[in-house]
Amino acid sequence: MQTRPFGRLGWQVSEVGYGMWGMGGWTESDDAESMGSLHRAVELGCNFFDTAWAYGNGHSESLLGQLVRAHPDQKLYTATKIPPKNRKWPTIPGIPISEVYPPEYIVEYTDRSLKNLGIEQIDLMQYHVWEDAWAEDEAWQRAVEDLKQQGKVVSFGVSVNRWEPENVLDTLRTGHIDAVQVIYNIFDQAPEDELFPLSDELGIAIIARVPFDEGSLTDTLTKDSTWPKGDWRNSYFVPANLHASVDHAEALRPIIPAGMTMPEMAMRFILSHPTVSTVIPGMRKLRHVESNIATSDGQRLSLDLIKKLRAHRWDRTPTAWSQ
């Protein structure tokens, strides 16, 4: 496993981290299988784990806590998120931050996460949704600094809304945020326009999420794909999105190098960008842990292939289903 510096914080984190959303109660999730996969990831050098209170109302956090306690001699970086108080994903423009992240609520959910994790300090606490219009609000800034001074949190970050990588730039300039979690993959290249250059300038860590575009870059999605009742993908992959996603993935087939899979190419595209601190694929199964971590071998895609992949950029606009 290769490591990279986590922005100005200087942590050396595994460039392939672990996204734990699927362990919070997705259909077909299994705690025993999840824990086995987590332990295997640690064995292979993974040391950055991203969860959230919203992933099963703390269930995913509790699994991460078990993992941390099982490896007391290894530094495993814990990252979690505070859910919006109004439970709206993504944010609704114009709603004041007082309805989403009032100071007392930020403290309350930090304490809840600490209890779920069973640890005394969270390495990275993140706002699960964000609006850059809130940047200059002093209440959230004071809450951040108070929690740091109290030793409950080492650093704070923001998880940017889907397809809105610029919706955080003014917030970064306040100096209170150390990391940004953003969708970045072969299709979603927009973070390169403004977010990545500013992050380089300010020393902000970049956590790349959704490396497989919610499944379209796993080479398993078809226009007939369905999911069990209650699975969030039923509401995300509405017919228009499902069909377009499959078409865009199909267009990549001719340029996949011999001996490489589409998911491997997707991971290596992200790791080829030096601004990315870590990429956090969702991994519930052992085979996914091993195949994803195997891409952290120091081998980057050729410049010619990267140039071809840039032509597959797919700029999308947030919609009612793009939660």
N, C-alpha and C positions, 0 to 999 in steps of 0.2 A: 504494500500500500504506500503510495506517495502522499506526502503531506504538503500543506501550503499555509502561509501565515494568514491568520484571520484578521485582516485589516490592521488597524492601528493598535489593536489589543495584543497582537504578537503571538497569540496562541498558535501552535502548530496542530492543525486539524487534518484529519484524513480527507483527501479530496473527494472521496465518495463517502458521504454520510448516510444516515438512515432516516427515511421518512416513515413516521409511525401512524399515519392517518388510518390505514387499513386495519390496524389492530384495535381500533376503538369501537368495533361493533359492526363492521361491514358484513354483508352476507358471506357466509362460508369462512369467516374468520374463526380461528381456534387458538386459544391461549397457549396450549402446550406447543403447538407448531410455531406460534409467534416467538415464544421464549427460546425455542431451539434455534430459530433463525437469528435472533438477536445475539445469542451466545456465539454462534458461528461467525457472525460479523466481527465481534470483538477478537476472536481468534485470528481473523484475517487482517486485523489492523484498523478496523473502523473505530473511531473514537468520538464521533459527533452524531448525536441523536436528537431528532426534532419531533416534538409532540405538541399537544395542545389540550387545554381543559375540554374543549368541545369534542375531542375525539373520544366519544363514549362517556361524556360527563366525568372525565377524570380517569377512566379505565386505562387508556393508553399511558397516561402519566404513571399510574401504579405499576404497570409492567416495566416501564423504564426504571422506576425506583428499585424494583427487584433486581434488575440487571446491574445497576450501579452498586448495590450492596453486595452482589455476588462477586464483584471484581474490585475489592478494596485497594488493591495494590496498583491499579491502573487508573489513569486520569481519563474519565469519560465525560465529555462536555454535554451538559444538559441544556436543551433549548425548548421552551414551551411558549404558550400564547394565552393572552387574556381575551376571552370572548367579548363581543360587543354587548353592552347591557340591553340594548333593544333587540338583540338576536337577529340583526339584519346583515346577511352576507350577500353581496358586498354592501358598502355604505350607501346611503341615500344622500346625494348632494344637497346641501342646504340645512341638513340636520345639525344642530349644534353639538359640540363635543360633550357638553354637559349631559346629554341624553345617551351618550355612547360610552364615554370613559370619564365619569366624575372621579375625583381623587380618591374618595373613600372606597369606591368600587375597585379601582386599580389595586389598592392595598388589600381589599378583601380577597380578590381572586389570586393575588400573589400568595397570600397565606394559604388559600385552598390548594394551590398547586404544590406548595412546599409540603403540605400535609399528605397529598396524594403521592408525591415522590418519596416522601420519607427522608428528606435531606434538609440540611440547614441553609443551603445557599444554591440559588439557581444561576447558572453561568450566563444564560441569555434569556431574558423575558421579552416577549414580543407582543405588540398590538396586532391582533388578528385581522383587523381591517383598518383602513386609514383614509383620511382626506387631508390633502395638503393645506386646505383652508384652515386647518386647526394648528398649523405650525407655530404661530406666535402666542397661542394660549398658554399662559404661565402656570395654570393649575396642573396640567399633565407634566410639564417640565419639572415643577417642584416635586411631584410624586415620584418621578424617575430618580431625581437626585436624593430624595429622602430615603428611598428603598436601597439605593446604593450605599449611602452612609450608614444605614442600619445593618448592612451586611447581608440582607436577604437576597440581593441580586447583584451580580458583578457588572452586567451590562444590559442595555436595552436595544431592541430592534423593532422594525416595522415589517409586517407582511403586506405587500402591496396588492391591491385589488387586481383581479384578472384583466390583462390587456390595458393596464394603466400604469406603466413603469415610470411616467413622469409625475405621477400624483404623490410625490414624496420629496421632490428636490428642495423646496424651501425648508422642509422639516429637517433635512440633513444639514443644512447650513446653520441650524441653531446650535449644533454641537452636542445635543443630548442623545443622539442616536448613533449606535456603533455598527449596526448591521441592517441590511435590507434583504428580505426574502422575496424573490420575484420569479415569475414564470419566464423561463429562458430555455429554448430548445430550437431545433432546426426550423420550425415554423415561426416561433415567436422570437424574432431577432431584434425587436424594437428596443430592448434595454441597452443595446449597444449605442443608440443614438445620443442620449443625454445622461442616462443613469450611470452607465459604466464610466464615462469620462469624469463625472463629478465624484463618483466613488473613489476613483484612483487619486483624484486631487485631494480629497479629504481623509483618505485612509479608511473608508467604509468597507466592511466585509460584505461580500455578495454570496447569498445562499440561493442557488438555482433550484427551483422546484418544478415539478411537472415535466421531467425530462422526456417523457414519452407521450406528451400531449394527451393525457388522460386515457391513453390506450391506442391511439391511432398509429403511434410509432413503435408499437410492440409487434406489429405484423400479424396480429390475431383478430383485429376488428374487421367485420364485414358489414355490408349494408343490411344484413338480416340479424345482426347481433341483438340479443335481448338480455335482460338481467332480472333476477328475482324481484318480486314485489318488495318495495321499500328501499331498494338500492338507488342511491342518488343519481347514478348514471342514466337511469330511465328519464329523469327530468333534464339532464344535461345533453344527452345525445338524442335530441328531438330529430325527426327525420331529416330536416334540412342540414343540421350540423353533422349527423352521422354520415350521410351520403357525401357531403363535401370533405369530411375528414378522411374517409376511405379513398376518395379520388385523389386527394393530395398525397396520401401515403403511397398509393399505386404509382404515382408519377416519380417516386424516388427509386423504385426498383431497378431501373436500368443503370443507376450509378453506384449501387452498393458493391463495394469491392469483393472480389472472389474470396471465399472463405470467411466473410464477415456477415453477421446478421444485421437486420435493420436496427434492433435495440442497441447493439454494440456500436453501430455507426452513430446513433443518436447520442449515446453517452460520450463517445470520443469527440463529437462535435463540441459539446459543452466544455469538456476538459481541455480542449484546444485553446480556449480563451483564457489568457492569464489573469483577467480581472476576477474570475470566479474563484471564490475561496473553497467552496464545497458544493457538490450537487447531491440532492437528497431523494433518490428514487424511493417510491413506496415498495417495501419488500416484506411479504408475509411468508413466503416459501423459501426453503433452503436453496433451491436451485437458482432462484432469483438473486439471492445474496451472493452466491458464488460467481454467477455470470456477470453481475454488475460490478462487483469489486475487482474482478479480473481485468476490467478496462483501466484500472489504475496501475499501469505498468510502465508509465513514462513514454509510451509510444503515442504520438499524435497523428492525426490525419494529415495527409499531404496537402500542401497549399493548393494544389490543383483541385482536389476533391472539396476542400473548404470553399473554394471559389464557386464550384458547381452547386454546392448546397446553399450558398447565399442566394441563388436564383430561386430557391424554394421558400423564401420568406413569405409569410402569409399574415398580413396585417388585418386584424379583426376588431370590431367595435363591440363593446359590452352590450348585451341584450338582456331580456327578461330571464333567459335560461342560463346565462353564463355566470352562475353564482360562484 
